[in-house]
Amino acid sequence: MRRHTHTVRIGDVPLGSEYPVRLQSMVNTDTMNTAATVAQAIRIIEAGGDYVRITAPGVREAEHLSVIKRELRRRGYRTPLIADIHFNPKAAETAARVVEKVRINPGNYIDRKRSVPKDYSDSEYAAELERMHERLLPLIRICKEYGTAVRIGSNHGSLSDRVVNRYGDTPEGMVESAMEFLRIFEAEQFREVVVSMKASNVRVAIDSTRLLAQRLARENMPYPLHLGVTEAGEGEDGRVKSALGIGALLLEGVGDTVRVSLTEAPEAEIPVAKQIVRYCTRQAVAAVSMPEMQTLDASDKIVWIREDYRPPEKITALCPPFRLPDNMQKSDLPVPVLKKIYPDSHIEDIYVKAACDFGVPLLNGVGEGIWIETPAPEHREKSTDIALSLLQACRLRMSKPEYISCPSCGRTLFDLQATAARIREKTAHLKGLKIAVMGCIVNGPGEMADADYGYVGSGVGKVTLYRQREAVKRNIPEADAVDELLRLIGENDNRMAE
């Protein structure tokens, strides 16, 4: 049963539980390059995108959105546009007069990171909330006047110091950060709002969104939710992580619009999002609960494998250690290996379906191993890779490096796809190491919070390297940056020399 929400009007494409789950992507062109931005927006629309998001880091770019919108309308495209805002309230207020929706991050829209952490008393915290209310009023008034919707988007790793001081960089902190803004919008009787919880760690994205849905229900706030896993990467891993994070929530009836974030051309995200939504829509709500015992020949659902049907060479992946929900005992179950047969001819279908099918039980602590089987000979070896990617996305078994790479946008100042591919090639043997490749300083340091090492664009032709959250080499020439990153990793990991 899909979670009930009220309807948010976004141009001609309303959003909410009375409508289909909407699909969106974000252009990665320079916003000031009208021709390139319009062309890419059209490719997203023609791939099936319901909304197109465009970065507006400053007032100049926000003003230019009117030129882009006018050109799209001239060509007959009425798809709603979304302005992506960071740090700059004036840019948001400008964009809100032009586009159908504005996305703001409560972690950096008003609050700023302090060089020295500060402890907040209750009175100081309350004073900050009052300041936030006053600072949001201009945006709210403009949105009311122009009929513009807002997305409040909390991101793991980019919470304000004030929220982190009280709640930590946790799902609870992410939810409270959004709720603070949401209460201000409610107080001003403005409800054309969508909310999201984003993280590159799939578990954090799911846990924070589940927690948000519970909080909204408790406070009688039926706002639509936007789903996505940030910086999912590319290829198989990006698709598995996205399908796992989005699919697990859709199967629970949570989610009204989705964005798959791949380090690929933006229009490539839409077919993957379509697959996830279409497949999850077809699945019964019962998929969230324990799978039933079936025979090995069943192919329509996940099955439990009995002990006498457990040939070791067929079990593609095992996850340590076995965990069960509190109300279940291991002795009550057969050997807990989950299996499903996928007759699909396209390997990408198997990526998506397996992640959606196995993700919920694995994330809920059910299952000691998974067995993905396909009759197609050309897919049999790949099924093991899919299983291992899925277990890694669930953080149950690390079998290869973890790459956190953003899809890039108009703020990106280097060839992110080529750079990510080169780093992947040079570090593919570093099992379990987490490496982030981020397009710009706006999102980079926060959203790569889970990484061991980070490669972040810091200016035109410049890159800053991070070890965990510490910038260790600043403003390196782009031509030298990959080699410097490899050298930094090598200084701390002997496997780089292998």
Long-range contacts (C-beta under 8 A, 24 or more apart in sequence): 1-253, 1-285, 2-253, 3-213, 3-222, 3-225, 3-253, 3-254, 3-255, 4-222, 5-222, 5-223, 5-224, 5-225, 5-256, 6-191, 6-222, 6-223, 6-224, 7-224, 8-149, 8-191, 8-192, 8-193, 8-194, 8-223, 8-224, 9-147, 9-149, 9-192, 10-51, 10-80, 10-100, 10-101, 10-149, 11-78, 11-79, 11-80, 11-81, 11-100, 11-101, 12-78, 12-80, 13-50, 13-51, 13-79, 13-80, 15-149, 15-194, 15-224, 15-256, 15-257, 16-224, 16-256, 17-224, 17-256, 19-256, 20-277, 21-250, 21-255, 21-256, 21-257, 21-258, 21-277, 21-281, 22-50, 22-51, 22-256, 22-257, 22-258, 23-48, 23-49, 23-50, 23-51, 23-257, 23-258, 23-259, 23-270, 23-273, 23-274, 23-277, 24-49, 24-50, 24-51, 24-52, 24-53, 24-82, 24-257, 24-258, 24-259, 24-273, 25-49, 25-52, 25-53, 25-259, 25-260, 25-266, 25-267, 25-269, 25-270, 25-273, 26-52, 26-53, 26-54, 26-55, 26-84, 26-259, 26-266, 26-407, 26-409, 27-52, 27-53, 27-54, 27-55, 27-266, 27-409, 27-410, 28-266, 28-407, 28-408, 28-409, 28-410, 28-412, 29-410, 30-410, 31-55, 31-56, 31-61, 31-64, 31-65, 31-68, 31-410, 32-60, 32-61, 32-64, 34-64, 34-67, 34-68, 34-71, 37-68, 37-410, 38-68, 38-71, 38-72, 38-75, 40-266, 40-267, 41-68, 41-72, 41-77, 41-79, 41-81, 42-72, 42-75, 42-77, 43-265, 43-266, 43-267, 44-266, 44-267, 44-270, 45-77, 45-79, 46-267, 47-267, 47-270, 47-271, 48-270, 48-271, 48-274, 49-79, 49-267, 49-270, 50-79, 50-80, 50-257, 51-79, 51-80, 51-81, 51-82, 51-100, 51-101, 51-257, 52-79, 52-80, 52-81, 52-82, 53-81, 53-82, 53-83, 53-84, 53-103, 53-259, 54-81, 54-82, 54-83, 54-84, 54-99, 54-410, 55-83, 55-84, 55-409, 55-410, 55-411, 56-83, 56-84, 56-85, 56-91, 56-92, 56-94, 56-95, 57-85, 57-86, 57-87, 57-88, 57-91, 57-410, 57-411, 57-442, 58-88, 58-91, 59-88, 59-90, 59-91, 59-94, 61-91, 61-410, 62-90, 62-91, 62-92, 62-94, 62-95, 62-98, 63-94, 63-98, 65-95, 65-98, 65-99, 66-98, 69-98, 69-99, 82-151, 84-409, 85-109, 86-442, 86-443, 87-442, 89-135, 89-138, 89-139, 92-139, 93-138, 93-139, 93-142, 96-139, 96-142, 96-143, 96-146, 96-148, 97-142, 97-146, 97-148, 99-148, 100-148, 100-149, 101-148, 101-149, 101-150, 101-151, 101-194, 102-139, 102-143, 102-148, 102-149, 102-150, 102-151, 103-150, 103-151, 103-153, 104-139, 104-150, 104-151, 104-152, 104-153, 104-181, 105-153, 105-154, 105-155, 105-158, 106-152, 106-153, 106-154, 106-160, 106-177, 106-178, 106-180, 106-181, 107-154, 107-155, 107-158, 107-159, 107-160, 107-163, 107-177, 107-446, 108-158, 108-160, 108-446, 110-135, 110-136, 111-160, 111-161, 111-162, 111-163, 112-160, 113-160, 113-161, 114-161, 117-161, 117-165, 118-161, 118-162, 118-165, 119-165, 120-162, 120-165, 120-166, 125-162, 125-166, 128-162, 129-180, 132-180, 132-181, 132-184, 133-184, 133-187, 136-181, 136-184, 136-185, 137-188, 140-184, 140-185, 140-188, 140-190, 143-190, 143-192, 144-190, 147-192, 148-192, 149-192, 149-193, 149-194, 150-185, 150-190, 150-192, 150-193, 150-194, 151-193, 151-194, 151-195, 151-196, 151-226, 152-178, 152-181, 152-182, 152-185, 152-193, 152-194, 152-195, 152-196, 153-178, 153-195, 153-196, 153-198, 153-226, 154-178, 154-195, 154-196, 154-197, 154-198, 154-208, 155-198, 155-199, 155-230, 155-443, 155-446, 155-447, 156-197, 156-198, 156-199, 156-200, 156-201, 156-204, 156-205, 156-208, 156-446, 156-447, 156-449, 156-450, 157-199, 157-445, 157-446, 157-447, 157-448, 157-449, 157-450, 158-443, 158-446, 158-447, 159-446, 169-449, 171-197, 171-204, 171-207, 171-208, 171-211, 172-211, 174-199, 174-204, 174-208, 174-212, 175-208, 175-211, 175-212, 175-215, 178-212, 179-215, 179-219, 182-221, 182-223, 186-221, 191-223, 193-223, 194-223, 194-224, 194-225, 194-226, 194-256, 194-257, 195-223, 195-224, 195-225, 195-226, 196-225, 196-226, 196-227, 196-228, 198-228, 198-229, 198-230, 198-447, 199-229, 199-230, 199-447, 199-450, 200-229, 200-230, 200-231, 200-232, 200-404, 200-436, 200-447, 200-448, 200-450, 201-395, 201-450, 202-229, 202-241, 202-244, 202-245, 202-393, 202-394, 202-395, 203-363, 203-394, 203-395, 204-450, 205-229, 205-230, 205-245, 206-245, 206-248, 206-249, 206-363, 209-249, 209-254, 209-255, 210-249, 210-252, 210-254, 213-254, 224-256, 224-257, 225-254, 225-255, 225-256, 225-257, 226-255, 226-256, 226-257, 226-258, 226-259, 227-254, 227-255, 227-257, 227-258, 227-259, 228-258, 228-259, 228-260, 228-261, 229-261, 230-261, 230-406, 230-443, 230-447, 231-261, 231-404, 231-405, 231-406, 231-407, 231-436, 231-438, 231-447, 231-448, 232-260, 232-261, 232-262, 233-262, 233-263, 233-403, 233-404, 233-405, 233-420, 234-262, 234-263, 234-264, 234-403, 234-405, 234-417, 234-420, 234-421, 236-351, 236-385, 236-386, 236-389, 237-389, 237-392, 237-393, 237-403, 238-262, 238-263, 238-264, 239-272, 239-348, 239-351, 239-352, 239-355, 240-351, 240-354, 240-355, 240-386, 240-389, 240-390, 240-393, 241-355, 241-389, 241-393, 242-272, 242-273, 242-276, 242-355, 243-272, 243-275, 243-276, 243-351, 243-352, 243-353, 243-355, 243-356, 243-359, 244-355, 244-356, 244-359, 244-363, 244-390, 244-393, 244-394, 245-393, 246-273, 246-276, 246-280, 247-276, 247-279, 247-280, 247-352, 247-355, 247-356, 247-359, 247-360, 248-356, 248-359, 248-360, 248-363, 250-276, 250-277, 250-280, 250-281, 250-356, 251-280, 251-283, 251-285, 251-287, 251-288, 251-356, 251-360, 252-285, 252-288, 252-360, 253-285, 261-406, 261-407, 262-407, 263-405, 263-406, 263-407, 263-408, 263-416, 263-417, 263-420, 263-437, 264-407, 264-417, 266-407, 269-407, 272-348, 272-352, 275-348, 275-349, 275-352, 276-352, 276-356, 279-352, 279-353, 279-356, 280-356, 283-356, 283-357, 287-357, 287-360, 288-360, 290-361, 290-366, 291-338, 291-361, 293-334, 296-339, 298-341, 299-340, 299-341, 299-342, 299-343, 301-340, 302-338, 302-339, 302-340, 302-357, 302-358, 302-361, 303-338, 303-339, 303-340, 304-333, 304-334, 304-335, 304-336, 304-337, 304-338, 304-339, 305-334, 305-335, 305-337, 305-338, 305-339, 305-371, 306-334, 306-335, 307-334, 307-335, 310-335, 310-337, 314-371, 314-373, 315-369, 315-371, 316-370, 316-371, 316-372, 316-383, 316-384, 316-387, 316-388, 317-369, 317-370, 317-384, 317-387, 317-388, 317-390, 317-391, 317-397, 318-368, 318-369, 318-397, 319-362, 319-367, 319-368, 319-369, 319-370, 319-391, 319-394, 319-396, 319-397, 320-396, 320-397, 322-368, 323-365, 324-365, 324-366, 325-364, 325-365, 325-366, 335-368, 336-366, 336-367, 336-368, 336-369, 337-367, 337-368, 337-369, 337-370, 337-371, 338-362, 338-366, 338-367, 338-369, 338-370, 338-371, 339-370, 339-371, 339-372, 339-373, 340-371, 340-372, 340-373, 341-373, 341-374, 341-375, 342-372, 342-373, 342-374, 342-379, 342-383, 343-374, 343-375, 343-376, 344-374, 344-376, 345-376, 347-379, 347-382, 350-374, 350-379, 350-382, 350-383, 350-386, 351-386, 354-386, 354-387, 354-390, 355-390, 355-393, 358-390, 359-390, 359-393, 359-394, 362-390, 362-391, 362-394, 362-396, 363-394, 398-431, 398-432, 399-431, 400-428, 400-431, 400-432, 401-427, 401-428, 401-430, 401-431, 401-432, 401-433, 401-434, 401-435, 402-432, 402-433, 402-434, 402-435, 402-451, 403-434, 403-435, 403-436, 403-437, 404-434, 404-435, 404-436, 404-437, 404-438, 404-447, 404-448, 404-450, 404-451, 405-436, 405-437, 405-438, 406-437, 406-438, 406-439, 406-443, 406-444, 406-447, 408-439, 409-439, 409-440, 411-439, 411-440, 411-442, 412-439, 412-440, 412-457, 413-439, 413-440, 413-457, 413-459, 413-460, 413-461, 414-439, 414-457, 414-461, 414-463, 414-478, 419-455, 419-482, 422-482, 423-455, 423-482, 423-485, 423-486, 426-482, 426-486, 427-486, 427-489, 427-496, 429-495, 429-498, 430-489, 430-493, 430-495, 430-496, 433-489, 433-493, 435-489, 436-466, 445-469, 445-471, 453-485, 453-488, 453-489, 455-481, 455-482, 455-485, 467-492
